[in-house]
Amino acid sequence: MFLFKGQCSALRTAFRHLVALTSFTIYASRRPVSQGSSPVRTIFALASGHGKSGIAVIRVSGPNTNEVLSAILSPNKAQLSPRKATLRYLYDPADRSIIDKGLVLWFPQPGSFTGEDSCEFHVHGGLAVTAAIMEALATIPHVYPAEPGEFTKRAFFNGKLDLTEVDGLADLIAAETELQRKQAIRQLDGELGRLYTSWKEILLTATASTEAYIDFAEEENIEADTLRRVSASVESLIGSIQCHLDDNRRGERLRNGVHCTIMGEPNVGKSSLLNLLCQRPKAIVSSIPGTTRDVLETALNIGGYPVVLNDTAGLRQTEDVVEREGIRRAIERCQNSDLNVLVLDASSIYTSNDDSSPFILNQTDWLQSHDVDQLKRNSILVLNKIDLVAKSQVNELLTRFQSFSQVCPLSCTSKEGVDHFMKTLTSQLKIMCGNPSAGSPSLTQARYRQHLSQCLALLHQFKKLRDSDLVFAAERLRQALRHLGKITGRITTEDILDVVFRDFCIGK
């Protein structure tokens, strides 16, 4: 059977759209938040923290916001101006008794956080006041308590935030250190979303160009170098995404905390060092070997960097079943840590006739099996108890362990050398987490990394298929575009069609 050129093009187009229908999902098209087929609900919630406070903020959002204002403020609702704080009495709709006197703000759609009609009541933060306001709101018809995250969810579906900004907002609320706050505010401000959106636009144009070439190249309405330009843009995008992924997980570490494990033999001062860093007696300190049996974990803020610090059981040969389990957990935690602090007893090493005990020898071999850069990033050698040895002996120990790039002699008892250790530790944390205020925004979520890795793999598949089967190569671009869209939550099939008709004058 013979087919004309137009029929071949039509068959290819039909096949491509059949593949797209079976694999392409509209991930987050603009739609209102609803419960099934029911209309959008009006919701309310306490937006400030629970418990007693000077001021409590209660937020309302939804189509019945005006009715809420009329019920709570009547008869003075009409005097409210948009986005201006107004002092008003707040009434109980049931008996018109005064609940409190506070500030009221009204945000008409779309100029609100959710994109809907919204209002806020800023009232006194006593438990009785907030409870009375919440109970009064619950009595108003078609007004319901909000579900967790529902206000932000509505902001997303109404186009006020993309998913990266939603994540940035959650990170900002959860931030415990200054550098976590700086990273989160950049993401909430849309910097990461704009980066991914720029990549999406590049890939969207490449996909639309490839689609148009397949459909109309035989009719000679497409420029001859279209595929060359597509290949060049895909190649450039591959380099950008790969560079973004090769960040040593700096953004994720800053968001989740750097896992740091203190390791060493019994009675070398591991728990003393932990207590010194915590500035409180977090761990039990005893001269009895094997006091610490399990992993003791604590969260710290060191120089603005979040650190999850682990004190572990002393590593040695033992027949005690419980202690052996603690040692197993200690080794496992060390292997999974971002940074290890190896603590040695300077007085014990110096006075020992052996070069080193079996454990220290094994750990030295383990550390030195890494390349120098990895050793510098992931390990700090601490020579503790230098108050028990002479200065000249400390210098001899430094020479002895000069193969370690980071060596910190100190005394947990006299505090000598602690400042130097803290500077070294902070420097390592800076290397591992980076500066969130400088350079391109950091990759902060494992979900982003997963989608970007899959997108990168699909772009490489496109390169392999473009010369042999352009239809399947185009589908790889579609799939890659879908993975980018899943990061921000903004990609539909209509986006591709818009670019086709925007950038190509078909049939001119």
C-alpha positions in Angstrom: 0.0 0.0 0.0 1.3 3.4 -1.0 0.8 6.5 1.1 1.0 10.1 0.0 3.3 12.5 2.0 0.3 14.1 3.7 -1.0 10.7 4.7 2.4 9.7 6.2 2.5 12.9 8.2 -1.1 12.4 9.4 -0.3 8.8 10.5 2.8 10.0 12.4 0.8 12.7 14.1 -1.9 10.3 15.1 0.6 7.9 16.5 2.4 10.6 18.5 -0.8 11.9 20.0 -1.9 8.3 20.9 1.4 7.9 22.8 0.9 11.2 24.4 -2.7 10.4 25.5 -1.5 7.2 27.2 1.5 8.7 29.0 1.0 12.5 29.5 -0.8 13.6 32.6 -1.9 17.2 33.2 -0.1 17.6 36.5 -1.6 20.7 37.9 -3.9 22.6 35.6 -5.5 25.7 37.0 -8.6 24.6 38.8 -10.4 25.7 41.9 -10.1 23.7 45.1 -13.2 21.7 45.7 -14.6 18.7 47.4 -15.6 16.4 44.5 -18.3 18.3 42.5 -19.3 20.5 45.4 -18.5 24.3 45.3 -15.5 25.8 46.9 -15.8 26.0 50.7 -15.1 29.0 52.8 -12.5 28.1 55.5 -11.1 29.5 58.6 -8.2 28.8 60.9 -5.9 30.2 63.6 -2.9 31.5 61.6 -0.7 32.4 64.5 0.7 30.0 67.1 -1.4 28.1 69.5 -1.4 29.1 73.2 -1.4 32.4 75.0 0.1 35.4 73.0 -0.2 39.1 72.7 -2.0 38.9 69.4 -3.8 36.0 67.6 -4.5 36.1 63.9 -7.5 34.2 62.5 -7.7 33.9 58.8 -10.8 33.3 56.6 -10.8 32.5 52.8 -13.5 31.6 50.3 -16.6 32.9 48.5 -18.5 33.5 51.7 -15.9 35.8 53.3 -18.2 38.8 52.9 -20.9 36.9 54.8 -18.4 36.2 57.5 -17.5 39.9 57.8 -21.2 40.8 57.9 -21.9 38.3 60.6 -18.9 39.2 62.9 -18.8 42.9 62.3 -22.4 43.9 61.7 -23.4 46.6 61.3 -20.0 48.2 60.5 -18.8 45.9 57.7 -19.5 48.3 54.9 -16.9 50.8 56.2 -13.9 48.4 55.6 -11.4 49.4 53.0 -9.4 46.7 51.1 -6.0 45.8 52.5 -6.2 48.4 55.4 -6.3 47.5 59.0 -9.5 48.8 60.7 -10.3 48.7 64.4 -13.6 47.1 65.1 -15.7 45.3 67.7 -16.2 41.6 66.9 -19.6 40.2 67.7 -21.0 36.7 68.3 -23.5 36.1 65.5 -25.8 34.2 67.9 -26.6 36.9 70.4 -24.7 39.9 69.2 -22.6 40.1 72.3 -19.1 41.6 72.0 -16.3 39.0 71.8 -13.3 41.3 71.5 -12.1 44.5 69.9 -9.4 44.0 67.3 -8.0 44.8 63.9 -9.8 43.6 60.8 -8.3 43.3 57.3 -10.2 42.5 54.1 -8.5 41.2 51.0 -10.8 41.1 47.9 -9.8 38.5 45.3 -7.4 38.1 43.6 -5.3 40.3 45.8 -4.9 37.9 48.7 -2.6 35.1 49.7 -5.0 32.4 48.4 -6.3 34.4 45.4 -9.8 34.3 46.9 -11.8 36.8 49.0 -10.1 36.7 52.4 -10.1 38.4 55.7 -8.1 38.4 58.9 -9.0 39.1 62.5 -6.2 40.3 64.7 -7.5 39.9 68.2 -6.0 39.5 71.7 -4.2 36.2 72.1 -5.9 34.9 75.2 -7.2 31.3 75.0 -10.8 32.3 75.7 -10.8 35.1 73.1 -9.5 32.9 70.3 -11.8 30.0 71.2 -14.8 32.3 71.2 -13.9 33.7 67.7 -13.4 30.2 66.3 -16.7 29.0 67.8 -18.5 32.0 66.3 -17.1 31.4 62.9 -18.1 27.7 63.0 -21.8 28.8 63.5 -21.9 30.7 60.2 -23.5 28.7 57.4 -21.1 27.2 54.7 -18.0 28.2 56.7 -15.7 25.3 57.9 -12.5 24.8 59.7 -9.5 24.5 57.3 -7.6 21.3 56.8 -3.8 21.4 57.3 -2.1 23.4 54.5 -5.4 24.2 52.8 -4.7 28.0 52.5 -1.4 27.3 50.8 -3.0 24.6 48.6 -5.5 27.2 47.4 -2.7 29.6 46.7 -1.1 27.0 44.6 -4.2 26.1 42.6 -5.0 29.7 42.1 -1.6 30.5 40.6 -0.2 32.5 43.6 2.6 30.0 44.3 4.3 27.2 42.4 5.3 24.0 44.2 8.9 25.2 44.8 7.5 28.4 46.4 5.2 26.2 48.5 8.2 24.2 49.6 10.1 27.4 50.3 7.2 28.6 52.5 7.2 25.4 54.5 11.0 25.5 54.9 10.8 29.2 56.0 8.3 28.3 58.8 10.5 25.3 59.8 13.8 27.2 59.6 15.8 27.0 62.9 19.0 28.7 61.8 19.8 32.0 60.0 21.2 30.3 56.9 18.2 28.0 56.6 16.1 31.1 56.7 18.1 32.7 53.9 17.9 29.7 51.7 14.1 29.3 52.3 13.4 33.0 51.6 15.2 32.8 48.2 13.1 29.8 47.3 9.9 31.4 48.5 10.8 34.5 46.5 10.6 32.3 43.4 14.3 32.1 42.5 14.4 28.3 42.2 11.0 28.3 40.5 12.2 30.8 37.9 15.3 28.7 37.2 13.2 25.6 36.6 10.7 27.6 34.6 13.4 29.0 32.3 14.5 25.4 31.7 10.9 24.4 31.0 10.6 27.2 28.5 13.7 26.0 26.7 12.4 22.4 26.6 8.9 23.6 25.7 10.3 25.4 22.6 12.4 22.4 21.7 9.4 20.1 22.0 7.1 22.4 20.0 9.8 22.8 17.3 10.3 19.0 17.0 6.5 18.5 16.9 6.1 21.1 14.2 9.0 19.6 12.2 7.5 16.2 12.2 4.1 17.5 11.2 5.0 20.1 8.6 8.6 19.5 7.3 7.4 17.6 4.2 5.2 20.6 3.3 8.4 22.8 3.5 6.9 25.3 6.0 9.6 24.7 8.6 13.1 26.1 8.6 15.7 23.6 7.5 17.9 24.2 10.6 15.1 23.6 13.1 16.4 20.3 14.3 19.9 21.7 14.6 18.7 24.5 16.9 16.7 22.0 18.9 19.8 19.8 19.4 21.9 22.8 20.4 19.3 23.9 23.0 18.9 20.4 24.4 22.7 20.0 24.7 23.0 23.3 26.6 20.1 22.3 28.9 21.8 19.0 29.6 24.9 20.9 30.8 22.9 23.3 33.0 20.9 20.5 34.7 24.0 18.4 35.2 25.8 21.3 36.8 22.8 21.9 39.1 22.8 18.3 40.2 26.5 18.2 40.8 26.2 20.3 44.0 27.3 17.8 46.6 23.8 18.1 48.1 24.6 21.4 49.6 21.0 22.7 49.6 19.6 19.5 51.0 22.2 19.4 53.8 21.4 23.0 54.8 17.7 22.2 54.7 17.8 18.9 56.6 20.9 19.4 58.7 24.5 18.1 58.5 24.7 14.7 60.1 27.9 14.7 62.2 29.1 11.7 64.2 31.7 11.7 67.0 33.6 8.5 67.0 36.5 7.0 68.9 37.5 4.5 71.6 36.0 4.5 75.1 37.1 7.3 77.5 38.7 9.5 74.9 36.3 12.4 75.6 33.5 11.9 73.0 30.7 12.6 75.4 32.7 15.5 76.9 33.1 17.0 73.4 29.3 16.6 72.8 28.5 18.4 76.1 31.0 21.1 75.2 29.3 21.7 71.8 25.8 21.6 73.4 26.9 23.8 76.3 24.9 21.6 78.7 25.3 18.0 80.1 23.5 16.2 77.3 25.5 13.0 77.7 26.6 11.1 80.8 30.4 11.4 81.4 32.1 8.7 83.4 35.5 7.1 83.8 33.9 3.7 83.3 34.5 2.4 79.8 31.4 1.7 77.7 29.1 4.3 79.5 27.5 5.3 76.1 25.8 2.2 74.7 23.5 3.7 72.0 23.6 6.6 69.6 22.8 9.9 71.3 21.5 12.5 68.9 21.0 16.2 69.3 20.3 19.1 67.0 22.6 22.2 67.1 23.0 25.5 65.4 26.8 26.0 64.7 27.6 29.2 63.0 24.2 29.4 61.4 24.4 25.8 60.0 22.0 23.1 61.3 23.9 20.1 62.6 22.6 16.8 63.8 25.3 15.7 66.2 25.6 12.0 67.2 27.6 10.7 70.2 28.3 7.0 69.8 29.5 4.0 71.8 33.3 3.7 72.2 34.7 1.3 69.6 36.7 -1.6 71.0 36.8 -5.4 71.1 34.2 -6.6 73.6 32.2 -9.7 74.5 29.3 -7.7 76.0 26.3 -8.3 73.7 24.7 -4.9 74.4 28.0 -3.0 73.9 28.6 -4.9 70.7 25.2 -3.8 69.4 26.1 -0.2 70.3 29.4 -0.5 68.5 27.6 -1.8 65.4 25.2 1.1 65.5 28.1 3.5 65.9 29.9 2.2 62.9 26.7 2.3 60.8 26.1 5.9 61.8 29.6 6.9 61.0 29.3 5.3 57.5 26.1 7.3 56.8 27.2 10.6 58.2 28.1 13.7 56.2 30.9 14.6 58.6 32.9 12.4 61.1 34.8 13.7 64.1 37.5 11.1 65.1 38.5 11.7 68.8 41.8 10.4 70.1 43.3 10.6 73.6 46.5 12.5 73.1 47.9 11.4 76.5 47.2 7.8 75.8 48.7 7.8 72.3 51.9 9.6 73.4 52.6 7.3 76.3 51.8 4.1 74.5 54.7 2.0 73.3 52.7 0.8 70.3 52.3 3.0 67.3 48.5 2.8 67.8 45.8 0.6 69.2 44.0 -1.8 66.8 41.0 0.5 66.5 42.9 3.6 65.8 45.0 1.8 63.2 41.8 0.4 61.5 40.2 3.8 61.5 43.3 5.5 60.2 43.4 3.0 57.3 39.7 3.6 56.7 40.1 7.4 56.6 43.2 7.3 54.5 41.6 5.0 52.0 39.7 8.1 50.8 41.2 10.7 48.5 42.6 13.8 50.1 39.6 16.0 49.1 37.1 13.6 50.5 39.1 13.3 53.7 39.2 17.1 54.0 35.4 17.4 53.5 34.2 14.5 55.7 36.6 14.0 58.6 38.1 16.1 61.4 40.8 14.5 63.7 40.6 15.7 67.3 43.5 15.1 69.7 41.8 15.5 73.1 43.3 15.9 76.6 46.3 18.0 75.5 46.3 19.4 79.0 47.9 16.2 80.1 50.9 16.4 77.7 53.6 19.0 77.1 53.5 21.5 74.3 56.4 19.8 72.5 54.6 16.5 72.7 51.5 18.1 71.1 53.7 19.2 68.2 55.1 15.7 67.9 51.5 14.4 67.7 50.7 16.9 65.0 53.7 15.8 63.0 52.7 12.1 63.5 49.1 12.7 62.2 50.1 15.2 59.4 48.5 12.9 56.8 45.1 14.2 58.2 44.3 17.5 56.6 42.1 18.7 59.5 43.7 18.0 63.0 42.5 19.9 66.1 44.4 19.5 69.4 42.2 20.5 72.3 41.2 19.9 75.9 37.6 19.5 76.9 38.6 20.2 80.5 40.7 23.4 80.1 38.9 24.5 76.9 42.3 25.0 75.2 42.0 24.6 71.4 38.2 24.7 71.4 38.0 28.0 69.4 40.3 26.5 66.8 38.1 23.4 66.6 34.9 25.4 66.2 36.5 27.5 63.4 37.5 24.3 61.7 34.1 22.7 62.1 32.3 25.8 60.9 34.6 26.0 57.9 33.8 22.4 57.0 30.1 23.1 57.4 30.4 26.0 55.0 32.1 23.8 52.4 29.3 21.2 52.8 26.4 23.6 52.8 27.6 26.5 50.8 26.4 30.1 51.0 22.7 30.2 50.4 22.8 33.9 49.6 25.3 33.6 46.7 25.2 32.1 43.3 22.4 30.1 41.8 19.6 28.9 44.1 20.3 25.5 45.7 18.6 22.3 45.0 16.8 21.7 48.3 14.5 18.6 47.9 15.1 15.0 47.1 12.0 15.2 44.9 13.6 17.8 42.7 16.7 15.7 42.4 14.7 12.7 41.3 12.7 14.6 38.7 15.8 16.4 37.3 17.8 13.1 37.1 14.9 11.5 35.2 14.6 14.6 32.9 18.4 14.4 32.3 18.2 10.7 31.3 15.3 11.4 28.9 17.3 14.2 27.2 20.2 11.8 26.7 17.7 9.3 25.2 16.5 12.1 22.8 20.1 12.6 21.6 20.4 8.9 20.8 17.0 8.6 19.0 16.8 11.9 17.1 18.6 10.6 14.0 16.9 7.2 13.9 13.3 7.8 15.1 12.3 11.4 15.5 8.8 10.5 16.7 10.1 8.5 19.7 12.7 11.2 20.3 10.0 13.8 20.5 8.2 11.7 23.0 11.3 11.7 25.2 11.2 15.5 25.1 7.6 15.4 26.2 8.4 13.1 29.1 11.4 15.3 30.1 9.1 18.3 30.0 6.6 16.5 32.2 9.3 15.8 34.9 10.3 19.5 34.9 6.6 20.4 35.2 6.1 18.2 38.2 8.7 20.2 40.1 6.8 23.5 39.8 3.4 21.9 39.2 2.8 23.9 36.0 2.7 22.1 32.7 -0.2 21.1 30.4 -0.5 19.9 26.9 -1.9 23.3 26.0 1.5 24.8 26.8 3.0 22.9 23.9 0.2 23.9 21.5 0.6 27.6 22.6 4.3 27.6 21.6 3.5 25.9 18.3 1.1 28.6 17.2 3.1 31.4 18.8 6.5 30.5 17.2 5.4 29.0 13.8 3.3 30.6 11.2 1.9 27.4 9.7 0.5 27.6 6.2 1.7 31.1 5.4 
